[in-house]
Amino acid sequence: NVLSNPRSTADYQAMDAAHHWHPFTDTADLAAKGARVITSAQGVWLTDSEGARIMDGMSGLWCVNVGYGREEIVEAVTRQLRQLPYYNTFFQCTHPAAAEFSEALAQVAPPHMNRVFFTNSGSESNDTVFRMARVYWDCMGQPSKKIFIGRHNGYHGSTAAAASLGGMSGMHAQSGLPFPGFAHIDQPYWYGEGRDTGLSPEEFGLARARQLEAKIDELGEDNVAAFIAEPIQGAGGVIIPPESYWPEIARICRERNILLVADEVICGFGRTGSWWGSETYGVTPDLMPIAKGMTSGYQPMGGVLISDRVAGPVMEKAGEFYHGYTYSGHPAAAAAGLASLRILQEEKLVERVRDVLAPKLATLWGGLADHPMVGETRTRGFLGAIELAKNPATGERFGEEVGAGARCRDLCVANGLVMRAVGDTMILCPPFVITEDEMDDMAARARKTLDDLA
Ligand code: PLP
C-alpha cells in the first residue's frame, strides 16, 4: 500500500513505467528518463521522493490557487465524506453541499449569472457548453445556429467537443479533429504573430478580433451559435491580448447575435486580479466554463456559469436538458469548492492578487526582460511568460530542434522552481499564498535558470 508502506523512487518509477500511460506525455521517453515522484506539498513547495524541495510556479496545473496543505479544505471534505460520500443530483434530489456551493458561486459570479451546471473537469464543462448553446438556439427558434468559432492555439480540454473547440494543431492532427461544425480564427499573439505586421499592439488586437466578424460573414450569421475564448490563453503560452481585443470581440458577438463564451477555467477565481478574467477585460459573457481554481484542485470539479439570457429560455421551453454526469455536484467536491471559496474571501486573496502579487510579478518579470536569452516578458494578474530568444534584438527564435524551452524547464526544476515550457515560451502561474520573499526567491531562481541556459 502506497501510504502505509512507502517504497523507493526506483520502485515507483518502475511501476509507473510499466503500467501508467501519462496524459500529454511521450510515455516511452518518460519511462526511459524516470518520472519525478512528487510525494507531498505545503504552501507553495513540493517535495519529491528524494527529499528535494521545489517551488511550484504552476500551482499544479493552474489550479492550487490557495496553496497546498490547507487543513480547512481537508476537514471540509473529510466531514462531507463521513456524512454523505455520494448522492446524485439527478431525479428530484439535491444535497446541502451542492445547494450551498451553487448559491455561493452565484454570489461571486457576475450579476447576470445566477445558475451553475456542475461537471467534473474543464473539458466536460466545455462539452456542456457545446450542447447547452445548441439547445438554447433551438429554444429561440433558430435551430440553424450550430457552428462554434474558437481560436487557433486555444485550449478548452481533451474530450472530443472540447478539443474541437480548441485550436491545438497537434491534438487535431492525431484524431481527425475538429469535428465538422467548428471553425477557428487567429490568436491575438503580439510577440509571436504581431510584431512584423507593421501594426501597433492595439491595432493588431483589433485586427485579430475583426477576424471573428469576417468568419461570421463567411459562415453566415444564422449558422453560428457561439464564439469561445480564454480571456488570457493559458496552455497556448500565456497569450495576453492587447486591451483593444476583448471589447471588440464583445461588440461583434452582441451585434451579430452570437453567444459569447469566456472559458474561465484558468482565469476564473481571481487569477487576473478580479474574480473573472472577462471582468478584468470588461466583458459580460453568456456562458462561463469553470474548473481548476473552483476547488483549488483539492477535488476534481468543473461547471458552467449560465447567464439569465441562456438559462431562461432553455428552462422555459426545453424543460429537461438531457445532459449530466454521475458526479455532477459531487458532495466532497462541492465541500472542497465551498471551503476554497471561503479562503479566497476570508483571506482576500483576489484583492491580494490585484494589489500585491500582480504588481510585484510585473516588476520582477520586467526585470528579466533585458536578459540575453529573453525576447519578451509579459504578465497580467498573476500569470507570467518569458519568451526565450536566440537573438533578443530581432526576436529570432531557437527553432524546434534546439528544444530551448524543454531544456530551460529542466534547468528550472534543477534550480528548484517549476515553470512550464510551451515551445520556447516559459509560463508561470503561482499560488496566491506565495509570500513576497518567496516571490523574490522565485525570480532569483528564474534568473539563475536563464544564466544556466545561456
Ligand atoms: N479550459 C481551459 C482554459 C484549460 O486551461 C483547461 C485545462 O488546462 C481546460 C479547459 C480543460 O480542463 P480539464 O483538464 O479539467 O478537463
Boltz pocket constraint, residues with backbone or C-beta under 6 A from the ligand:
constraints:
  - pocket:
      binder: B
      contacts: [[A, 61], [A, 120], [A, 121], [A, 122], [A, 123], [A, 124], [A, 126], [A, 155], [A, 156], [A, 157], [A, 158], [A, 230], [A, 234], [A, 235], [A, 263], [A, 264], [A, 265], [A, 266], [A, 291], [A, 292], [A, 302]]
      max_distance: 6.0
